[in-house]
């Protein structure tokens, strides 16, 4: 019933309208628990977000493949002597890929977190138990990833940092903005201060001697291939304990990623709350600004970082690469995300976006699937190609692998609503069995 202006009808009209509205709301509240995942079916997905997830996975697989195949001279091993054309390739990977796509994936995780909150609010269900199960499942996937495949996992860090995001989900936009600036700005400043110190300390004899020894140690470590040889020599079972030990040994480095991840989670959460990626056309001017500033500032910073690896001593150069993680990477990530969104708005039906979206809709399955294929090719219990292929050959492997994932994801989604791991993750999240086969397929 239409609720008329208070001066255009009687009080009886208003009372009847309000009573009717309250009755409808009560019916909705009673019906919602029965459809606990109805509002998160594939038809309600935002294709732009799936496109960005697929795009992010295309960058992540390049970095992961370079590491898994132990490509000589790959980032951060800038001190290792390799042919100029191979060094150019690694410089391009450092500028355009390293710390950009991992950061973009973190941003998308934050947006997905906001979608989970909104979904729980619409359905009238409690958010905390649902998201806790979701993060615990993600932690389990990460632990299995490390134990069975590769110690370069990001899922465990996401699960741990996601727990922090739960506590910060109610922050106002202003408070969230301060946290984002602090999480990125403080570590960036500390790294910059450390870089300045390593340059100034060389002016004194004692400082110079210490840093020269540090430079030599870094160069030796970058050139050490004993860990790669261990991978080639180990059986599958023996490699499990080695990966776990390696992951624990790398924990300080992994913990150092938490500020960046949390900052991007918070940024994604705020963008998800404001609906930027649900109705991006309403934010075109902001996206144009972010694209211009993100790309110009980000590429300028990355150019400076690459030059640092050419002309600064190893210790100072390594600190400049770390600056990529806290400053240049997130800025360029925002530029990439804005550029992709604007390109999508211009021609949303381009085939390339559909390919990205198919891979992105099965992001968890494809992320772990990439590791499975790469370690089979690289490790000794597989084909043992680690350290025997060039960066260009690895790019070829990545291209074939990603195209294969596009084809398989497209075929899978014709019949199934979710990827196999996405389905398992969703069942754990909602704590009930979610239909896997698409509705049209079930009705045949």
For each residue, the residues with C-beta under 8 A, 3 or more apart:
1: 16 17 20
2: 17
3: 14 17 18 21
4: 8 9 13 14 17
5: 8 9
6: 9 14
7:
8: 4 5
9: 4 5 6 13 14
10: 13 14
11: 14 15
12: 15 16
13: 4 9 10 16 17
14: 3 4 6 9 10 11 17 18
15: 11 12 18 19
16: 1 12 13 19 20
17: 1 2 3 4 13 14 20 21
18: 3 14 15 21 22
19: 15 16 22 23
20: 1 16 17 23 24
21: 3 17 18 24 25
22: 18 19 25 26
23: 19 20 26 27
24: 20 21 27 28
25: 21 22 28 29
26: 22 23 29 30
27: 23 24 30 31
28: 24 25 31 32
29: 25 26 32 124
30: 26 27 33
31: 27 28 34 35
32: 28 29 35 36 122 123 124 125
33: 30 36 123 124 125
34: 31
35: 31 32 38 39 123
36: 32 33 123 125 430 432
37: 40 41 426 430 432 434
38: 35 41 123
39: 35 44 119 122 123
40: 37 44 115 119 426
41: 37 38 44 417
42: 45 361 417 418 438
43:
44: 39 40 41
45: 42 49 50 361
46: 49 50 277 278
47: 50 51 348 353 357
48: 51 52 277 280 341 344 348
49: 45 46 52 53 108 111 112 277 360
50: 45 46 47 53 54 356 357 358 360 361 363
51: 47 48 54 55 340 344 353 356 357 360
52: 48 49 55 56 104 108 277 337 340 341 356 360
53: 49 50 56 57 105 108 356 359 360 361 363
54: 50 51 57 58 355 356 357 358 359 360 361 363
55: 51 52 58 59 101 104 340 356 360
56: 52 53 59 60 101 104 105 108 360
57: 53 54 60 61 101 105 359 360 363 366 367 370 402
58: 54 55 61 62 101 356 359 402
59: 55 56 62 63 97 100 101 102 104
60: 56 57 63 64 101 102 105 367 370
61: 57 58 64 65 370 374 398 401 402
62: 58 59 65 66 93 97 101 395 398
63: 59 60 66 67 75 93 97 98 101 102
64: 60 61 67 68 150 152 370 371 374
65: 61 62 68 69 370 374 394 397 398 401
66: 62 63 69 71 74 75 93 391 394
67: 63 64 70 71 74 152
68: 64 65 150 152 371 374 375 378 386
69: 65 66 374 377 378 385 386 387 389 394 397
70: 67 74 225 228 231 378 386 387
71: 66 67 74 90 387 389 390 391 394
72: 77 80 82 86 387 390
73: 77 78 80 81 82 86 87 90 391
74: 66 67 70 71 77 90 93 391
75: 63 66 78 90 93 94 98 321
76: 222 318 321
77: 72 73 74 80 222 223
78: 73 75 90 222 309 314 317 321
79: 218 219 222 223 314
80: 72 73 77 222 223
81: 73
82: 72 73 86 87 90
83: 86 87
84: 87 88
85: 88 89
86: 72 73 82 83 89 90 390 391 392
87: 73 82 83 84 90 91
88: 84 85 91 92
89: 85 86 92 93 391 392 395
90: 71 73 74 75 78 82 86 87 93 94 391
91: 87 88 94 95 306 309
92: 88 89 95 96 97
93: 62 63 66 74 75 89 90 96 97 98 391
94: 75 90 91 97 98 302 305 306 309 321 324
95: 91 92 98 299 302 303 305 306
96: 92 93 100 302
97: 59 62 63 92 93 94 100 101
98: 63 75 93 94 95 324 329
99: 102 103 260 324 325 328 329 333
100: 59 96 97 103 104 329 332 333 336
101: 55 56 57 58 59 60 62 63 97 104 105 333
102: 59 60 63 99 105 106 154 329
103: 99 100 106 107 260 264 329 330 333
104: 52 55 56 59 100 101 107 108 333 336 337
105: 53 56 57 60 101 102 108 109 154
106: 102 103 109 110 158 260 261 264 265 268
107: 103 104 110 111 264 265 267 268 271 333 334 337
108: 49 52 53 56 104 105 111 112 268
109: 105 106 112 113 158 162 264 265 268
110: 106 107 113 114 165 264 265 266 267 268 269 270 271 272
111: 49 107 108 114 115 268 269 271 272 277
112: 49 108 109 115 116 268 272
113: 109 110 116 117 131 162 165 169 265 268 269 272
114: 110 111 117 118 268 269 270 271 272 273
115: 40 111 112 118 119 272
116: 112 113 119 120 127 130 131 134
117: 113 114 120 121 127 131 169 273
118: 114 115 121 122 272
119: 39 40 115 116 122 123
120: 116 117 123 125 126 127 130 131
121: 117 118 124 127
122: 32 39 118 119
123: 32 33 35 36 38 39 119 120
124: 29 32 33 121
125: 32 33 36 120 130
126: 120 129 130
127: 116 117 120 121 130 131
128: 131 132 166
129: 126 132 133 431
130: 116 120 125 126 127 133 134 429 430 431
131: 113 116 117 120 127 128 134 135 162 166 429
132: 128 129 135 136 166
133: 129 130 136 137 428 429 431
134: 116 130 131 137 138 425 428 429
135: 131 132 138 139 159 162 163 166
136: 132 133 139 140 159 428
137: 133 134 140 141 424 425 428 429
138: 134 135 141 142 155 158 159 162 425
139: 135 136 142 143 155 156 159 160
140: 136 137 143 144
141: 137 138 144 145 155 364 368 421 425
142: 138 139 145 146 153 154 155 156 157 158 159
143: 139 140 146 147 156
144: 140 141 147 148
145: 141 142 148 149 150 153 155 368 371
146: 142 143 149 150 151 153 156 243 244 247
147: 143 144 240 243 244
148: 144 145 240
149: 145 146 368 371 372 375
150: 64 68 145 146 153 243 371 374 375
151: 146 243 244 246 247 250
152: 64 67 68
153: 142 145 146 150 156 157 247
154: 102 105 142 157 158
155: 138 139 141 142 145 158 159
156: 139 142 143 146 153 159 160 254
157: 142 153 154 160 161 254 257 258 261
158: 106 109 138 142 154 155 161 162 261
159: 135 136 138 139 142 155 156 162 163
160: 139 156 157 163 164 258
161: 157 158 164 165 258 261 262 265
162: 109 113 131 135 138 158 159 165 166 265
163: 135 159 160 166 167
164: 160 161 167 168 258 262
165: 110 113 161 162 168 169 262 265 266 269
166: 128 131 132 135 162 163 169
167: 163 164
168: 164 165 171 176 179 266
169: 113 117 165 166 269
170:
171: 168 175 176 179 266
172: 175 176
173: 176 177 270
174: 177 178
175: 171 172 178 179
176: 168 171 172 173 179 180 266 267 269 270
177: 173 174 180 181 270
178: 174 175 181 182
179: 168 171 175 176 182 183 262 263 266
180: 176 177 183 184 263 266 267
181: 177 178 184 185
182: 178 179 185 186
183: 179 180 186 187 259 260 262 263 266
184: 180 181 187 188 259 260 263 326 327 330
185: 181 182 188 189
186: 182 183 189 190 259
187: 183 184 190 191 256 259 260 326
188: 184 185 191 192 323 326 327
189: 185 186 192 193
190: 186 187 193 194
191: 187 188 194 195 319 322 323 326
192: 188 189 195 196 323
193: 189 190 196 197
194: 190 191 197 198 319
195: 191 192 198 199 316 319 320 323
196: 192 193 199 200
197: 193 194 200 201
198: 194 195 201 202 211 313 315 316 319
199: 195 196 202 312 316
200: 196 197 203 207
201: 197 198 204 207 208 210 211
202: 198 199 207 208 211 313
203: 200 207 208
204: 201 207 208
205: 208 209
206: 209 210
207: 200 201 202 203 204 210 211
208: 201 202 203 204 205 211 212
209: 205 206 212 213
210: 201 206 207 213 214
211: 198 201 202 207 208 214 215 313 315
212: 208 209 215 216 313
213: 209 210 216 217
214: 210 211 217 218 314 315
215: 211 212 218 219 313 314 315
216: 212 213 219 220 314
217: 213 214 220 221
218: 79 214 215 221 222 314 315 318
219: 79 215 216 222 223 314
220: 216 217 223 224
221: 217 218 224
222: 76 77 78 79 80 218 219
223: 77 79 80 219 220
224: 220 221 227
225: 70 228 229 387
226: 229 230
227: 224 230 231 246
228: 70 225 231 232 386 387
229: 225 226 232 233 387
230: 226 227 233 234 242
231: 70 227 228 234 239 242 378 379 380 386
232: 228 229 379 380 384 386 387
233: 229 230 380
234: 230 231 238 239 242 379 380 381
235: 238 239 380 381
236: 239 240 379 381
237: 240
238: 234 235 241 242
239: 231 234 235 236 242 243 379 381
240: 147 148 236 237 243 244
241: 238 244 245
242: 230 231 234 238 239 245 246
243: 146 147 150 151 239 240 246 247
244: 146 147 151 240 241 247 248
245: 241 242 248 249
246: 151 227 242 243 249 250
247: 146 151 153 243 244 250 251 254
248: 244 245 251
249: 245 246
250: 151 246 247 253 254
251: 247 248 254 255
252: 255 256
253: 250 256 257
254: 156 157 247 250 251 257
255: 251 252 258
256: 187 252 253 259 325
257: 157 253 254 260 261 325
258: 157 160 161 164 255 261 262
259: 183 184 186 187 256 262 263 326
260: 99 103 106 183 184 187 257 263 264 325 326 329 330
261: 106 157 158 161 257 258 264 265
262: 161 164 165 179 183 258 259 265 266
263: 179 180 183 184 259 260 266 267 330
264: 103 106 107 109 110 260 261 267 268 330 333
265: 106 107 109 110 113 161 162 165 261 262 268 269
266: 110 165 168 171 176 179 180 183 262 263 269 270
267: 107 110 176 180 263 264 270 271
268: 106 107 108 109 110 111 112 113 114 264 265 271 272
269: 110 111 113 114 165 169 176 265 266 272 273
270: 110 114 173 176 177 266 267 273 274
271: 107 110 111 114 267 268 274 276 277
272: 110 111 112 113 114 115 118 268 269 275 276 277
273: 114 117 269 270
274: 270 271
275: 272 278 279
276: 271 272 279 280 283 286 287
277: 46 48 49 52 111 271 272 280 341
278: 46 275
279: 275 276 282 283
280: 48 276 277 283 284 287 341 344 345
281: 284 345
282: 279
283: 276 279 280 286 287
284: 280 281 287 288 342 345
285: 288 289
286: 276 283 289 290
287: 276 280 283 284 290 291 338 341 342
288: 284 285 291 292 338 342
289: 285 286 292 293
290: 286 287 293 294 334 335 337 338
291: 287 288 294 295 335 338 339 342
292: 288 289 295 296
293: 289 290 296 297 331 335
294: 290 291 297 298 331 332 333 334 335 336 337 338 339
295: 291 292 298 299 332 335 336 339
296: 292 293 299 300 335
297: 293 294 300 301 331 335
298: 294 295 301 302 328 329 331 332 333 334 335
299: 95 295 296 302 303 332
300: 296 297 303 304
301: 297 298 304 305 323 324 327 328 331 332
302: 94 95 96 298 299 305 306 324 328 332
303: 95 299 300 306 307
304: 300 301 307 308 320
305: 94 95 301 302 308 309 320 321 323 324 328
306: 91 94 95 302 303 309 310
307: 303 304 310 311
308: 304 305 311 312 316 317 320 321
309: 78 91 94 305 306 312 317 320 321
310: 306 307
311: 307 308
312: 199 308 309 316 317 320
313: 198 202 211 212 215 316 317
314: 78 79 214 215 216 218 219 317 318
315: 198 211 214 215 218 318 319
316: 195 198 199 308 312 313 319 320
317: 78 308 309 312 313 314 320 321
318: 76 218 314 315 321 322
319: 191 194 195 198 315 316 322 323
320: 195 304 305 308 309 312 316 317 323 324
321: 75 76 78 94 305 308 309 317 318 324
322: 191 318 319 325 326
323: 188 191 192 195 301 305 319 320 326 327 328
324: 94 98 99 301 302 305 320 321 327 328 329
325: 99 256 257 260 322 329
326: 184 187 188 191 259 260 322 323 329 330
327: 184 188 301 323 324 330 331
328: 99 298 301 302 305 323 324 331 332
329: 98 99 100 102 103 260 298 324 325 326 332 333
330: 103 184 260 263 264 326 327 333 334
331: 293 294 297 298 301 327 328 334 335
332: 100 294 295 298 299 301 302 328 329 335 336
333: 99 100 101 103 104 107 264 294 298 329 330 336 337
334: 107 290 294 298 330 331 337 338
335: 290 291 293 294 295 296 297 298 331 332 338 339
336: 100 104 294 295 332 333 339 340
337: 52 104 107 290 294 333 334 340 341
338: 287 288 290 291 294 334 335 341 342
339: 291 294 295 335 336 342 343
340: 51 52 55 336 337 343 344
341: 48 52 277 280 287 337 338 344 345
342: 284 287 288 291 338 339 345 346
343: 339 340 346 347
344: 48 51 280 340 341 347 348 353
345: 280 281 284 341 342 348
346: 342 343
347: 343 344 350 353
348: 47 48 344 345 353
349: 353 354
350: 347 353 354
351: 354 355
352: 355 356
353: 47 51 344 347 348 349 350 356 357
354: 349 350 351 357 358
355: 54 351 352 358 359 406 410
356: 50 51 52 53 54 55 58 352 353 359 360
357: 47 50 51 54 353 354 360 361
358: 50 54 354 355 361 362 406 409 410 413
359: 53 54 57 58 355 356 362 363 366 402 405 406 409
360: 49 50 51 52 53 54 55 56 57 356 357 363
361: 42 45 50 53 54 357 358 409 413 418 419 422
362: 358 359 365 366 405 409 412 413 418 419 421 422
363: 50 53 54 57 359 360 366 367 419 422
364: 141 367 368 419 421 422 425
365: 362 368 369 419 420 421 422
366: 57 359 362 363 369 370 405 409 419
367: 57 60 363 364 370 371
368: 141 145 149 364 365 371 372 421
369: 365 366 372 373 405
370: 57 60 61 64 65 366 367 373 374 401 405
371: 64 68 145 149 150 367 368 374 375
372: 149 368 369 375 376
373: 369 370 376 377 401
374: 61 64 65 68 69 150 370 371 377 378 397 401
375: 68 149 150 371 372 378 379 382
376: 372 373 379 382 383
377: 69 373 374 382 383 385 397
378: 68 69 70 231 374 375 382 383 384 385 386
379: 231 232 234 236 239 375 376 382 384 386
380: 231 232 233 234 235 384 386
381: 234 235 236 239
382: 375 376 377 378 379
383: 376 377 378
384: 232 378 379 380 388
385: 69 377 378 388 389
386: 68 69 70 228 231 232 378 379 380
387: 69 70 71 72 225 228 229 232
388: 384 385
389: 69 71 385 393 394 397
390: 71 72 86 393 394
391: 66 71 73 74 86 89 90 93 394 395
392: 86 89 395 396
393: 389 390 396 397
394: 65 66 69 71 389 390 391 397 398
395: 62 89 391 392 398 399
396: 392 393 399 400
397: 65 69 374 377 389 393 394 400 401
398: 61 62 65 394 395 401 402
399: 395 396 402 403
400: 396 397 403 404
401: 61 65 370 373 374 397 398 404 405
402: 57 58 61 359 398 399 405 406
403: 399 400 406 407
404: 400 401 407 408
405: 359 362 366 369 370 401 402 408 409
406: 355 358 359 402 403 409 410
407: 403 404 410 411
408: 404 405 411 412
409: 358 359 361 362 366 405 406 412 413 419
410: 355 358 406 407 413 414
411: 407 408 414
412: 362 408 409 415 416 419
413: 358 361 362 409 410 416 417
414: 410 411 438
415: 412 437 438 441
416: 412 413 419 423 436 437 438 441
417: 41 42 413 423 435 436 437 438 439
418: 42 361 362 422 423 426 434 436
419: 361 362 363 364 365 366 409 412 416 422 423
420: 365 423 424
421: 141 362 364 365 368 424 425
422: 361 362 363 364 365 418 419 425 426
423: 416 417 418 419 420 426 427 434 436
424: 137 420 421 427 428
425: 134 137 138 141 364 421 422 428 429
426: 37 40 418 422 423 429 430 434
427: 423 424 430 431 432 433 434
428: 133 134 136 137 424 425 431
429: 130 131 133 134 137 425 426
430: 36 37 130 426 427 434
431: 129 130 133 427 428
432: 36 37 427
433: 427
434: 37 418 423 426 427 430
435: 417 439 442
436: 416 417 418 423
437: 415 416 417 441 442
438: 42 414 415 416 417 441 442
439: 417 435 442 443
440: 443 444
441: 415 416 437 438 444
442: 435 437 438 439
443: 439 440
444: 440 441
